[in-house]
Amino acid sequence: MTEGGSHGYQRQTCIEAEMTVRPPLRSLAVRIVACALFALACVEGPTGTPAELTALPRPLTAGESRVLDASNGFAFDLFRRAAAADPAANTFISPLSVSMALGMTLNGAAGTTLDSMRLALGLGDATLDEINRGYEGLIALLRGLDRTTTFRIANSIWYRQGFPFRQEFLDVTQEHFDARVSGLDFAAPSSVTTINAWIEQATGGRITKVIESVEADDLMFLVNAIYFNGKWRSAFDRTQTVDATFQGAGGGQNVRMMRQEWTPPHLSTALFDAVDLPYGNAAYAMTVLLPKPGIDVHALVDSLTPLRWAAWMQQFEPREIDLRMPRFKLEYERTLNEDLSALGMRIAFDDAAANFHPMTTTAAQLYIKYVKHKTYVDVHEEGTEAAAVTVVGVGVVCACGPPPFHVDRPFVFVIRERLSGTILFIGKVVRIPS
């Protein structure tokens, strides 16, 4: 057993948890419940190691379970589409962040727009009240699960100052999502700086710029930010980290490979071998799935379903292994319009058909311009630092600029004397001469 094995607990440094969380915990909540289902023998570690958490402090309510079950399907569906968009590139998303930003937006939707968004999120015919309370209840349940891990969730809404948004819509996001709601002068360049500064603070400085500019038709930005910083329950010994080869897309790469011999939860299937690497008191963990030789990683991604995942999470057993894993740090950014449209909410992006009338007291035509997602992760010997931001940009079909008059198809033109009304020339153009 190396120093980085179970005795590495002695080097575990506790950090103060900051649980300023808001609503639902999609994949994160699934991960926490899965950890409880593992029901590993709780062995008190050496001094300084937090006692292992083996169960949630109370059962989930029916509403919380409904939101949680729905979130499983959304997590895998969204991940499959994002991963398939560029097979040769890395993918790293936070389904929790995306679902929470869209969860706030749900409260401003109606009709088929609301139905389509519920469909995409896997929420079926649940009422808005059931959805909001399910999110809120899960957050309350999960708050404070591990005081040795930093876990922050923050929500905010930034809207064009002076535009008549319904107070009921703003109030419900504050009540259930604990969102900061602020009106800004979108014409001032400082509005971009203000929003990005909030994002930077909420993500521990790891994500610094998501909003590039505010356009004339931008009305609102609904933002979710997540920050996670956890220490491995069994840290890797830096002296054991060596140079090694990683057989990545496009050929072998020289990497720094971490190593330790210990006995973590392990699972082997026909598709993959997996290991569960817990943080702190084991409320949170990283599950690493390694495809069997000859199986493409995208075949593994395509196999992920809620039912299979739930079954796998109950089959882990402690097993002594020689664990080797690369240190890595990556940043990822993607606009999710196409992915979410494919999952069923295309109408929300349609500037002619979207129905967000519950957001405003006017007849203005609002729609979702984009859902932008940005993430960061750093996996190293001591633990993992990760952050995510999702921005839902709401726009308006407006007369905020001159109406379009683009002479880009066949037309008629007349040259006339205006005062007498005499027509001097008249013509039709169906093709511009070269």
Contacts in CASP RR format, 6 or more apart in sequence:
PFRMAT RR
TARGET T0000
AUTHOR 0000-0000-0000
METHOD contacts of the structure
MODEL  1
MTEGGSHGYQRQTCIEAEMTVRPPLRSLAVRIVACALFALACVEGPTGTP
AELTALPRPLTAGESRVLDASNGFAFDLFRRAAAADPAANTFISPLSVSM
ALGMTLNGAAGTTLDSMRLALGLGDATLDEINRGYEGLIALLRGLDRTTT
FRIANSIWYRQGFPFRQEFLDVTQEHFDARVSGLDFAAPSSVTTINAWIE
QATGGRITKVIESVEADDLMFLVNAIYFNGKWRSAFDRTQTVDATFQGAG
GGQNVRMMRQEWTPPHLSTALFDAVDLPYGNAAYAMTVLLPKPGIDVHAL
VDSLTPLRWAAWMQQFEPREIDLRMPRFKLEYERTLNEDLSALGMRIAFD
DAAANFHPMTTTAAQLYIKYVKHKTYVDVHEEGTEAAAVTVVGVGVVCAC
GPPPFHVDRPFVFVIRERLSGTILFIGKVVRIPS
1 7 0 8 1.000
1 261 0 8 1.000
1 262 0 8 1.000
2 237 0 8 1.000
2 240 0 8 1.000
2 259 0 8 1.000
2 260 0 8 1.000
2 261 0 8 1.000
3 11 0 8 1.000
3 237 0 8 1.000
3 239 0 8 1.000
3 240 0 8 1.000
4 11 0 8 1.000
4 234 0 8 1.000
4 235 0 8 1.000
4 236 0 8 1.000
4 237 0 8 1.000
4 240 0 8 1.000
4 260 0 8 1.000
4 262 0 8 1.000
5 234 0 8 1.000
5 237 0 8 1.000
5 260 0 8 1.000
5 261 0 8 1.000
5 262 0 8 1.000
6 45 0 8 1.000
6 234 0 8 1.000
6 262 0 8 1.000
6 263 0 8 1.000
7 46 0 8 1.000
8 234 0 8 1.000
8 235 0 8 1.000
8 237 0 8 1.000
9 45 0 8 1.000
9 46 0 8 1.000
9 48 0 8 1.000
9 49 0 8 1.000
9 233 0 8 1.000
9 234 0 8 1.000
9 235 0 8 1.000
10 46 0 8 1.000
10 47 0 8 1.000
10 48 0 8 1.000
10 49 0 8 1.000
11 235 0 8 1.000
12 48 0 8 1.000
12 49 0 8 1.000
12 148 0 8 1.000
12 231 0 8 1.000
12 232 0 8 1.000
12 233 0 8 1.000
12 235 0 8 1.000
12 280 0 8 1.000
13 231 0 8 1.000
13 382 0 8 1.000
14 48 0 8 1.000
14 50 0 8 1.000
14 147 0 8 1.000
14 148 0 8 1.000
14 231 0 8 1.000
15 148 0 8 1.000
15 149 0 8 1.000
15 150 0 8 1.000
15 229 0 8 1.000
15 230 0 8 1.000
15 231 0 8 1.000
16 147 0 8 1.000
16 150 0 8 1.000
17 144 0 8 1.000
17 146 0 8 1.000
17 147 0 8 1.000
17 148 0 8 1.000
17 149 0 8 1.000
17 150 0 8 1.000
17 151 0 8 1.000
18 150 0 8 1.000
18 151 0 8 1.000
18 152 0 8 1.000
19 143 0 8 1.000
19 144 0 8 1.000
19 151 0 8 1.000
19 152 0 8 1.000
20 152 0 8 1.000
20 153 0 8 1.000
20 154 0 8 1.000
20 178 0 8 1.000
21 139 0 8 1.000
21 142 0 8 1.000
21 143 0 8 1.000
21 151 0 8 1.000
21 152 0 8 1.000
21 153 0 8 1.000
22 100 0 8 1.000
22 135 0 8 1.000
22 139 0 8 1.000
22 153 0 8 1.000
22 154 0 8 1.000
22 155 0 8 1.000
22 177 0 8 1.000
22 178 0 8 1.000
22 179 0 8 1.000
22 224 0 8 1.000
23 100 0 8 1.000
23 103 0 8 1.000
23 132 0 8 1.000
23 134 0 8 1.000
23 135 0 8 1.000
23 136 0 8 1.000
23 138 0 8 1.000
23 139 0 8 1.000
23 153 0 8 1.000
23 155 0 8 1.000
23 176 0 8 1.000
23 177 0 8 1.000
23 178 0 8 1.000
24 67 0 8 1.000
24 68 0 8 1.000
24 71 0 8 1.000
24 96 0 8 1.000
24 99 0 8 1.000
24 100 0 8 1.000
24 103 0 8 1.000
24 134 0 8 1.000
24 135 0 8 1.000
24 138 0 8 1.000
24 139 0 8 1.000
25 32 0 8 1.000
25 68 0 8 1.000
25 71 0 8 1.000
25 96 0 8 1.000
25 138 0 8 1.000
25 139 0 8 1.000
25 142 0 8 1.000
26 68 0 8 1.000
26 71 0 8 1.000
26 72 0 8 1.000
26 74 0 8 1.000
26 75 0 8 1.000
26 95 0 8 1.000
26 96 0 8 1.000
26 99 0 8 1.000
26 100 0 8 1.000
27 71 0 8 1.000
27 72 0 8 1.000
27 75 0 8 1.000
27 94 0 8 1.000
27 95 0 8 1.000
27 96 0 8 1.000
28 96 0 8 1.000
28 142 0 8 1.000
28 284 0 8 1.000
29 68 0 8 1.000
29 71 0 8 1.000
29 96 0 8 1.000
29 138 0 8 1.000
29 142 0 8 1.000
30 68 0 8 1.000
30 71 0 8 1.000
30 72 0 8 1.000
30 75 0 8 1.000
30 309 0 8 1.000
31 284 0 8 1.000
31 285 0 8 1.000
31 287 0 8 1.000
32 56 0 8 1.000
32 142 0 8 1.000
32 145 0 8 1.000
32 283 0 8 1.000
32 284 0 8 1.000
33 56 0 8 1.000
33 60 0 8 1.000
33 68 0 8 1.000
34 287 0 8 1.000
34 310 0 8 1.000
34 313 0 8 1.000
35 53 0 8 1.000
35 276 0 8 1.000
35 278 0 8 1.000
35 282 0 8 1.000
35 283 0 8 1.000
35 284 0 8 1.000
35 285 0 8 1.000
36 53 0 8 1.000
36 54 0 8 1.000
36 55 0 8 1.000
36 56 0 8 1.000
37 313 0 8 1.000
37 314 0 8 1.000
38 54 0 8 1.000
38 265 0 8 1.000
38 276 0 8 1.000
38 313 0 8 1.000
38 314 0 8 1.000
38 316 0 8 1.000
39 54 0 8 1.000
39 55 0 8 1.000
40 52 0 8 1.000
40 54 0 8 1.000
40 265 0 8 1.000
40 282 0 8 1.000
40 318 0 8 1.000
41 318 0 8 1.000
42 51 0 8 1.000
42 52 0 8 1.000
42 54 0 8 1.000
43 52 0 8 1.000
44 51 0 8 1.000
45 51 0 8 1.000
49 233 0 8 1.000
50 146 0 8 1.000
50 147 0 8 1.000
50 148 0 8 1.000
50 280 0 8 1.000
50 281 0 8 1.000
51 281 0 8 1.000
52 233 0 8 1.000
52 278 0 8 1.000
52 281 0 8 1.000
52 282 0 8 1.000
53 145 0 8 1.000
53 146 0 8 1.000
53 281 0 8 1.000
53 282 0 8 1.000
53 283 0 8 1.000
54 282 0 8 1.000
56 141 0 8 1.000
56 145 0 8 1.000
57 141 0 8 1.000
57 145 0 8 1.000
58 141 0 8 1.000
60 68 0 8 1.000
60 138 0 8 1.000
60 141 0 8 1.000
61 134 0 8 1.000
61 137 0 8 1.000
63 130 0 8 1.000
63 133 0 8 1.000
63 134 0 8 1.000
64 134 0 8 1.000
64 137 0 8 1.000
64 138 0 8 1.000
64 141 0 8 1.000
66 123 0 8 1.000
66 126 0 8 1.000
66 130 0 8 1.000
66 134 0 8 1.000
67 123 0 8 1.000
67 126 0 8 1.000
67 131 0 8 1.000
67 134 0 8 1.000
67 135 0 8 1.000
67 138 0 8 1.000
68 138 0 8 1.000
69 306 0 8 1.000
70 121 0 8 1.000
70 122 0 8 1.000
70 123 0 8 1.000
70 124 0 8 1.000
70 126 0 8 1.000
71 95 0 8 1.000
71 96 0 8 1.000
71 99 0 8 1.000
71 121 0 8 1.000
71 122 0 8 1.000
72 306 0 8 1.000
72 309 0 8 1.000
72 310 0 8 1.000
73 122 0 8 1.000
73 305 0 8 1.000
73 306 0 8 1.000
74 95 0 8 1.000
74 99 0 8 1.000
74 120 0 8 1.000
74 121 0 8 1.000
74 122 0 8 1.000
74 343 0 8 1.000
75 95 0 8 1.000
76 304 0 8 1.000
76 305 0 8 1.000
76 306 0 8 1.000
76 309 0 8 1.000
77 343 0 8 1.000
78 93 0 8 1.000
78 95 0 8 1.000
78 98 0 8 1.000
78 336 0 8 1.000
78 339 0 8 1.000
78 340 0 8 1.000
78 343 0 8 1.000
79 91 0 8 1.000
79 93 0 8 1.000
79 95 0 8 1.000
79 301 0 8 1.000
79 304 0 8 1.000
80 301 0 8 1.000
80 302 0 8 1.000
80 304 0 8 1.000
81 338 0 8 1.000
81 339 0 8 1.000
81 342 0 8 1.000
81 343 0 8 1.000
82 91 0 8 1.000
82 93 0 8 1.000
82 334 0 8 1.000
82 336 0 8 1.000
82 339 0 8 1.000
83 91 0 8 1.000
83 298 0 8 1.000
83 301 0 8 1.000
84 298 0 8 1.000
84 301 0 8 1.000
85 91 0 8 1.000
85 334 0 8 1.000
85 338 0 8 1.000
85 339 0 8 1.000
87 249 0 8 1.000
87 298 0 8 1.000
88 249 0 8 1.000
88 250 0 8 1.000
90 330 0 8 1.000
90 332 0 8 1.000
91 332 0 8 1.000
92 330 0 8 1.000
92 332 0 8 1.000
92 375 0 8 1.000
92 377 0 8 1.000
93 332 0 8 1.000
93 334 0 8 1.000
93 373 0 8 1.000
93 375 0 8 1.000
93 388 0 8 1.000
94 226 0 8 1.000
94 373 0 8 1.000
94 375 0 8 1.000
94 386 0 8 1.000
94 388 0 8 1.000
94 390 0 8 1.000
96 153 0 8 1.000
96 226 0 8 1.000
96 388 0 8 1.000
97 224 0 8 1.000
97 225 0 8 1.000
97 226 0 8 1.000
97 373 0 8 1.000
97 388 0 8 1.000
97 389 0 8 1.000
97 390 0 8 1.000
98 224 0 8 1.000
98 336 0 8 1.000
98 371 0 8 1.000
98 373 0 8 1.000
98 390 0 8 1.000
99 121 0 8 1.000
100 135 0 8 1.000
100 153 0 8 1.000
100 155 0 8 1.000
100 177 0 8 1.000
100 224 0 8 1.000
100 390 0 8 1.000
101 155 0 8 1.000
101 222 0 8 1.000
101 223 0 8 1.000
101 224 0 8 1.000
101 371 0 8 1.000
101 390 0 8 1.000
101 391 0 8 1.000
101 392 0 8 1.000
102 117 0 8 1.000
102 120 0 8 1.000
102 121 0 8 1.000
102 340 0 8 1.000
102 371 0 8 1.000
102 390 0 8 1.000
102 392 0 8 1.000
103 117 0 8 1.000
103 121 0 8 1.000
103 131 0 8 1.000
103 135 0 8 1.000
103 177 0 8 1.000
104 155 0 8 1.000
104 157 0 8 1.000
104 173 0 8 1.000
104 177 0 8 1.000
104 179 0 8 1.000
104 222 0 8 1.000
104 224 0 8 1.000
104 392 0 8 1.000
105 117 0 8 1.000
105 222 0 8 1.000
105 368 0 8 1.000
105 392 0 8 1.000
105 394 0 8 1.000
106 114 0 8 1.000
106 117 0 8 1.000
106 118 0 8 1.000
106 121 0 8 1.000
106 128 0 8 1.000
106 131 0 8 1.000
107 128 0 8 1.000
107 132 0 8 1.000
107 169 0 8 1.000
107 172 0 8 1.000
107 173 0 8 1.000
107 358 0 8 1.000
108 114 0 8 1.000
108 169 0 8 1.000
108 356 0 8 1.000
108 358 0 8 1.000
108 359 0 8 1.000
109 117 0 8 1.000
109 348 0 8 1.000
109 355 0 8 1.000
109 356 0 8 1.000
109 358 0 8 1.000
110 355 0 8 1.000
110 356 0 8 1.000
110 357 0 8 1.000
110 358 0 8 1.000
111 355 0 8 1.000
112 347 0 8 1.000
112 353 0 8 1.000
112 355 0 8 1.000
113 345 0 8 1.000
113 347 0 8 1.000
113 348 0 8 1.000
113 353 0 8 1.000
113 354 0 8 1.000
113 355 0 8 1.000
113 356 0 8 1.000
114 128 0 8 1.000
114 355 0 8 1.000
116 344 0 8 1.000
116 345 0 8 1.000
116 346 0 8 1.000
116 347 0 8 1.000
116 348 0 8 1.000
117 345 0 8 1.000
117 348 0 8 1.000
118 124 0 8 1.000
118 125 0 8 1.000
118 126 0 8 1.000
118 131 0 8 1.000
119 343 0 8 1.000
119 344 0 8 1.000
119 345 0 8 1.000
120 340 0 8 1.000
120 343 0 8 1.000
120 344 0 8 1.000
120 345 0 8 1.000
123 131 0 8 1.000
132 172 0 8 1.000
132 175 0 8 1.000
132 176 0 8 1.000
132 177 0 8 1.000
133 176 0 8 1.000
135 176 0 8 1.000
135 177 0 8 1.000
136 175 0 8 1.000
136 176 0 8 1.000
136 177 0 8 1.000
139 153 0 8 1.000
145 281 0 8 1.000
145 283 0 8 1.000
145 284 0 8 1.000
146 279 0 8 1.000
146 280 0 8 1.000
146 281 0 8 1.000
146 282 0 8 1.000
146 283 0 8 1.000
146 284 0 8 1.000
148 230 0 8 1.000
148 231 0 8 1.000
148 279 0 8 1.000
148 280 0 8 1.000
148 281 0 8 1.000
149 228 0 8 1.000
149 229 0 8 1.000
149 230 0 8 1.000
149 231 0 8 1.000
149 279 0 8 1.000
149 280 0 8 1.000
149 281 0 8 1.000
149 283 0 8 1.000
149 284 0 8 1.000
150 227 0 8 1.000
150 228 0 8 1.000
150 229 0 8 1.000
150 230 0 8 1.000
151 227 0 8 1.000
151 228 0 8 1.000
151 229 0 8 1.000
151 284 0 8 1.000
152 202 0 8 1.000
152 225 0 8 1.000
152 226 0 8 1.000
152 227 0 8 1.000
152 228 0 8 1.000
153 224 0 8 1.000
153 225 0 8 1.000
153 226 0 8 1.000
154 180 0 8 1.000
154 202 0 8 1.000
154 224 0 8 1.000
154 225 0 8 1.000
154 226 0 8 1.000
155 173 0 8 1.000
155 177 0 8 1.000
155 178 0 8 1.000
155 179 0 8 1.000
155 180 0 8 1.000
155 222 0 8 1.000
155 223 0 8 1.000
155 224 0 8 1.000
155 225 0 8 1.000
156 179 0 8 1.000
156 180 0 8 1.000
156 181 0 8 1.000
156 182 0 8 1.000
156 195 0 8 1.000
156 198 0 8 1.000
156 202 0 8 1.000
156 222 0 8 1.000
156 223 0 8 1.000
156 225 0 8 1.000
157 170 0 8 1.000
157 173 0 8 1.000
157 179 0 8 1.000
157 180 0 8 1.000
157 181 0 8 1.000
157 182 0 8 1.000
157 220 0 8 1.000
157 221 0 8 1.000
157 222 0 8 1.000
157 223 0 8 1.000
158 182 0 8 1.000
158 183 0 8 1.000
158 184 0 8 1.000
158 191 0 8 1.000
158 194 0 8 1.000
158 195 0 8 1.000
158 220 0 8 1.000
158 221 0 8 1.000
158 223 0 8 1.000
159 165 0 8 1.000
159 181 0 8 1.000
159 182 0 8 1.000
159 183 0 8 1.000
159 184 0 8 1.000
159 219 0 8 1.000
159 220 0 8 1.000
159 221 0 8 1.000
160 183 0 8 1.000
160 184 0 8 1.000
160 186 0 8 1.000
160 218 0 8 1.000
160 219 0 8 1.000
160 220 0 8 1.000
161 183 0 8 1.000
161 184 0 8 1.000
161 185 0 8 1.000
161 186 0 8 1.000
162 183 0 8 1.000
163 219 0 8 1.000
163 360 0 8 1.000
164 360 0 8 1.000
164 361 0 8 1.000
164 362 0 8 1.000
165 220 0 8 1.000
165 359 0 8 1.000
165 360 0 8 1.000
165 361 0 8 1.000
166 358 0 8 1.000
166 359 0 8 1.000
166 360 0 8 1.000
166 361 0 8 1.000
168 358 0 8 1.000
169 358 0 8 1.000
169 359 0 8 1.000
170 181 0 8 1.000
173 179 0 8 1.000
173 181 0 8 1.000
173 222 0 8 1.000
174 181 0 8 1.000
180 198 0 8 1.000
182 194 0 8 1.000
184 191 0 8 1.000
184 194 0 8 1.000
184 195 0 8 1.000
185 191 0 8 1.000
186 214 0 8 1.000
186 218 0 8 1.000
187 214 0 8 1.000
191 214 0 8 1.000
192 211 0 8 1.000
192 212 0 8 1.000
192 213 0 8 1.000
192 214 0 8 1.000
195 210 0 8 1.000
195 211 0 8 1.000
195 221 0 8 1.000
195 223 0 8 1.000
196 208 0 8 1.000
196 209 0 8 1.000
196 210 0 8 1.000
196 211 0 8 1.000
198 223 0 8 1.000
198 225 0 8 1.000
199 207 0 8 1.000
199 208 0 8 1.000
199 209 0 8 1.000
199 210 0 8 1.000
199 211 0 8 1.000
199 223 0 8 1.000
199 225 0 8 1.000
199 389 0 8 1.000
200 207 0 8 1.000
200 208 0 8 1.000
200 209 0 8 1.000
202 225 0 8 1.000
202 227 0 8 1.000
202 389 0 8 1.000
203 225 0 8 1.000
203 226 0 8 1.000
203 227 0 8 1.000
203 376 0 8 1.000
203 387 0 8 1.000
203 388 0 8 1.000
203 389 0 8 1.000
204 227 0 8 1.000
204 387 0 8 1.000
205 387 0 8 1.000
206 227 0 8 1.000
206 376 0 8 1.000
206 385 0 8 1.000
206 387 0 8 1.000
207 225 0 8 1.000
207 374 0 8 1.000
207 375 0 8 1.000
207 376 0 8 1.000
207 387 0 8 1.000
207 388 0 8 1.000
207 389 0 8 1.000
210 223 0 8 1.000
210 372 0 8 1.000
210 374 0 8 1.000
210 389 0 8 1.000
210 391 0 8 1.000
211 221 0 8 1.000
211 391 0 8 1.000
216 398 0 8 1.000
216 400 0 8 1.000
216 401 0 8 1.000
217 369 0 8 1.000
217 395 0 8 1.000
217 396 0 8 1.000
217 397 0 8 1.000
217 398 0 8 1.000
217 400 0 8 1.000
218 369 0 8 1.000
218 393 0 8 1.000
218 394 0 8 1.000
218 395 0 8 1.000
219 366 0 8 1.000
219 394 0 8 1.000
219 395 0 8 1.000
219 396 0 8 1.000
220 359 0 8 1.000
220 393 0 8 1.000
220 394 0 8 1.000
220 395 0 8 1.000
221 391 0 8 1.000
221 392 0 8 1.000
221 393 0 8 1.000
221 394 0 8 1.000
222 391 0 8 1.000
222 392 0 8 1.000
222 393 0 8 1.000
222 394 0 8 1.000
223 389 0 8 1.000
223 390 0 8 1.000
223 391 0 8 1.000
223 392 0 8 1.000
224 388 0 8 1.000
224 389 0 8 1.000
224 390 0 8 1.000
225 387 0 8 1.000
225 388 0 8 1.000
225 389 0 8 1.000
226 386 0 8 1.000
226 387 0 8 1.000
226 388 0 8 1.000
226 389 0 8 1.000
227 386 0 8 1.000
227 387 0 8 1.000
228 284 0 8 1.000
228 384 0 8 1.000
228 385 0 8 1.000
228 386 0 8 1.000
228 387 0 8 1.000
229 384 0 8 1.000
229 385 0 8 1.000
229 386 0 8 1.000
230 279 0 8 1.000
230 280 0 8 1.000
230 284 0 8 1.000
230 383 0 8 1.000
230 384 0 8 1.000
230 385 0 8 1.000
231 279 0 8 1.000
231 280 0 8 1.000
231 382 0 8 1.000
231 383 0 8 1.000
232 277 0 8 1.000
232 278 0 8 1.000
232 279 0 8 1.000
232 280 0 8 1.000
232 381 0 8 1.000
232 382 0 8 1.000
232 383 0 8 1.000
232 384 0 8 1.000
233 277 0 8 1.000
233 278 0 8 1.000
233 279 0 8 1.000
233 280 0 8 1.000
233 281 0 8 1.000
233 282 0 8 1.000
234 260 0 8 1.000
234 262 0 8 1.000
234 264 0 8 1.000
234 277 0 8 1.000
234 278 0 8 1.000
235 381 0 8 1.000
235 382 0 8 1.000
235 383 0 8 1.000
236 258 0 8 1.000
236 259 0 8 1.000
236 260 0 8 1.000
236 381 0 8 1.000
236 382 0 8 1.000
237 259 0 8 1.000
237 260 0 8 1.000
237 381 0 8 1.000
238 381 0 8 1.000
240 258 0 8 1.000
240 259 0 8 1.000
240 260 0 8 1.000
241 256 0 8 1.000
241 257 0 8 1.000
241 258 0 8 1.000
241 259 0 8 1.000
241 327 0 8 1.000
241 381 0 8 1.000
242 256 0 8 1.000
242 257 0 8 1.000
242 259 0 8 1.000
243 254 0 8 1.000
243 255 0 8 1.000
243 256 0 8 1.000
243 257 0 8 1.000
244 254 0 8 1.000
244 255 0 8 1.000
244 256 0 8 1.000
244 257 0 8 1.000
244 324 0 8 1.000
244 326 0 8 1.000
245 252 0 8 1.000
245 253 0 8 1.000
245 254 0 8 1.000
245 255 0 8 1.000
246 252 0 8 1.000
246 253 0 8 1.000
246 254 0 8 1.000
246 255 0 8 1.000
246 257 0 8 1.000
246 326 0 8 1.000
247 253 0 8 1.000
255 326 0 8 1.000
255 327 0 8 1.000
255 328 0 8 1.000
256 326 0 8 1.000
256 327 0 8 1.000
257 324 0 8 1.000
257 325 0 8 1.000
257 326 0 8 1.000
257 327 0 8 1.000
258 323 0 8 1.000
258 324 0 8 1.000
258 325 0 8 1.000
258 326 0 8 1.000
258 327 0 8 1.000
258 380 0 8 1.000
258 381 0 8 1.000
259 322 0 8 1.000
259 323 0 8 1.000
259 324 0 8 1.000
259 325 0 8 1.000
260 323 0 8 1.000
261 320 0 8 1.000
261 321 0 8 1.000
261 322 0 8 1.000
261 323 0 8 1.000
262 320 0 8 1.000
262 321 0 8 1.000
262 323 0 8 1.000
263 318 0 8 1.000
263 319 0 8 1.000
263 320 0 8 1.000
263 321 0 8 1.000
264 275 0 8 1.000
264 276 0 8 1.000
264 277 0 8 1.000
264 278 0 8 1.000
264 318 0 8 1.000
264 319 0 8 1.000
264 321 0 8 1.000
264 323 0 8 1.000
265 275 0 8 1.000
265 276 0 8 1.000
265 316 0 8 1.000
265 317 0 8 1.000
265 318 0 8 1.000
265 319 0 8 1.000
266 273 0 8 1.000
266 274 0 8 1.000
266 275 0 8 1.000
266 276 0 8 1.000
266 316 0 8 1.000
266 317 0 8 1.000
266 318 0 8 1.000
266 319 0 8 1.000
266 321 0 8 1.000
267 273 0 8 1.000
267 274 0 8 1.000
267 275 0 8 1.000
267 276 0 8 1.000
267 312 0 8 1.000
267 315 0 8 1.000
267 316 0 8 1.000
267 317 0 8 1.000
268 274 0 8 1.000
269 312 0 8 1.000
270 292 0 8 1.000
271 291 0 8 1.000
271 292 0 8 1.000
271 295 0 8 1.000
271 299 0 8 1.000
271 300 0 8 1.000
271 303 0 8 1.000
272 289 0 8 1.000
272 290 0 8 1.000
272 291 0 8 1.000
272 292 0 8 1.000
272 295 0 8 1.000
272 300 0 8 1.000
273 289 0 8 1.000
273 290 0 8 1.000
273 292 0 8 1.000
274 287 0 8 1.000
274 288 0 8 1.000
274 289 0 8 1.000
274 290 0 8 1.000
274 312 0 8 1.000
274 316 0 8 1.000
275 287 0 8 1.000
275 288 0 8 1.000
275 321 0 8 1.000
275 323 0 8 1.000
276 285 0 8 1.000
276 286 0 8 1.000
276 287 0 8 1.000
276 316 0 8 1.000
277 285 0 8 1.000
277 286 0 8 1.000
277 287 0 8 1.000
277 288 0 8 1.000
278 284 0 8 1.000
278 285 0 8 1.000
279 285 0 8 1.000
279 286 0 8 1.000
279 383 0 8 1.000
279 384 0 8 1.000
286 379 0 8 1.000
286 384 0 8 1.000
288 325 0 8 1.000
289 300 0 8 1.000
291 297 0 8 1.000
291 299 0 8 1.000
291 300 0 8 1.000
325 379 0 8 1.000
327 379 0 8 1.000
327 380 0 8 1.000
327 381 0 8 1.000
328 377 0 8 1.000
328 378 0 8 1.000
328 379 0 8 1.000
329 377 0 8 1.000
329 378 0 8 1.000
329 379 0 8 1.000
329 380 0 8 1.000
330 376 0 8 1.000
330 377 0 8 1.000
331 374 0 8 1.000
331 375 0 8 1.000
331 376 0 8 1.000
332 374 0 8 1.000
332 375 0 8 1.000
332 376 0 8 1.000
333 372 0 8 1.000
333 373 0 8 1.000
333 374 0 8 1.000
333 375 0 8 1.000
334 372 0 8 1.000
334 373 0 8 1.000
335 370 0 8 1.000
335 371 0 8 1.000
335 372 0 8 1.000
335 373 0 8 1.000
336 371 0 8 1.000
336 372 0 8 1.000
336 373 0 8 1.000
337 349 0 8 1.000
337 368 0 8 1.000
337 370 0 8 1.000
337 371 0 8 1.000
340 348 0 8 1.000
340 349 0 8 1.000
340 371 0 8 1.000
341 349 0 8 1.000
347 353 0 8 1.000
347 354 0 8 1.000
347 355 0 8 1.000
348 354 0 8 1.000
348 367 0 8 1.000
348 368 0 8 1.000
349 367 0 8 1.000
349 368 0 8 1.000
349 369 0 8 1.000
350 367 0 8 1.000
351 365 0 8 1.000
351 367 0 8 1.000
351 397 0 8 1.000
352 365 0 8 1.000
352 397 0 8 1.000
354 365 0 8 1.000
354 366 0 8 1.000
354 367 0 8 1.000
354 368 0 8 1.000
356 366 0 8 1.000
356 367 0 8 1.000
356 394 0 8 1.000
357 363 0 8 1.000
357 366 0 8 1.000
359 366 0 8 1.000
359 394 0 8 1.000
360 366 0 8 1.000
364 396 0 8 1.000
364 397 0 8 1.000
364 398 0 8 1.000
365 396 0 8 1.000
365 397 0 8 1.000
366 394 0 8 1.000
366 395 0 8 1.000
366 396 0 8 1.000
366 397 0 8 1.000
367 394 0 8 1.000
367 395 0 8 1.000
367 396 0 8 1.000
367 397 0 8 1.000
368 392 0 8 1.000
368 393 0 8 1.000
368 394 0 8 1.000
368 395 0 8 1.000
369 393 0 8 1.000
369 394 0 8 1.000
369 395 0 8 1.000
370 391 0 8 1.000
370 392 0 8 1.000
370 393 0 8 1.000
371 390 0 8 1.000
371 391 0 8 1.000
371 392 0 8 1.000
371 393 0 8 1.000
372 390 0 8 1.000
372 391 0 8 1.000
372 393 0 8 1.000
373 388 0 8 1.000
373 389 0 8 1.000
373 390 0 8 1.000
373 391 0 8 1.000
374 388 0 8 1.000
374 389 0 8 1.000
375 386 0 8 1.000
375 387 0 8 1.000
375 388 0 8 1.000
375 389 0 8 1.000
376 385 0 8 1.000
376 386 0 8 1.000
376 387 0 8 1.000
376 388 0 8 1.000
377 384 0 8 1.000
377 385 0 8 1.000
377 386 0 8 1.000
377 387 0 8 1.000
378 384 0 8 1.000
378 385 0 8 1.000
378 386 0 8 1.000
410 428 0 8 1.000
410 429 0 8 1.000
410 430 0 8 1.000
410 431 0 8 1.000
411 428 0 8 1.000
411 429 0 8 1.000
412 426 0 8 1.000
412 427 0 8 1.000
412 428 0 8 1.000
412 429 0 8 1.000
413 426 0 8 1.000
413 427 0 8 1.000
413 428 0 8 1.000
413 429 0 8 1.000
414 423 0 8 1.000
414 425 0 8 1.000
414 426 0 8 1.000
414 427 0 8 1.000
415 423 0 8 1.000
415 424 0 8 1.000
415 425 0 8 1.000
415 426 0 8 1.000
416 422 0 8 1.000
416 423 0 8 1.000
416 424 0 8 1.000
417 424 0 8 1.000
END
